[in-house]
């Protein structure tokens, strides 16, 4: 994904076959893992259920990152905090 030309969007399919379009916000490395943060492309700021989606890169297939949800609550909390700190640092610049 290149940010040279604006926002990047991906379409993911959940386990039930539902498609979701997400806007890529940021990518971080933490330990030996790579995590990507997204917002739903159809974000409605009035909807309290919408928020950042964080997925872990678990491999590559044909040049495309394979992503998975994070099931460990403490891992998810730690990565979320890192994304938020990075976002706050970027706003200060």
Secondary structure, DSSP 4 states (H G I P E B T S, - for coil): ---TTS-EEEEEE-TTS-EEEEEEEEEEEETTEEEEEEEETT--TT-TT---EEEEEEEEETTEEEEEE---HHHHHHHHHHHHHHHHHHHH-
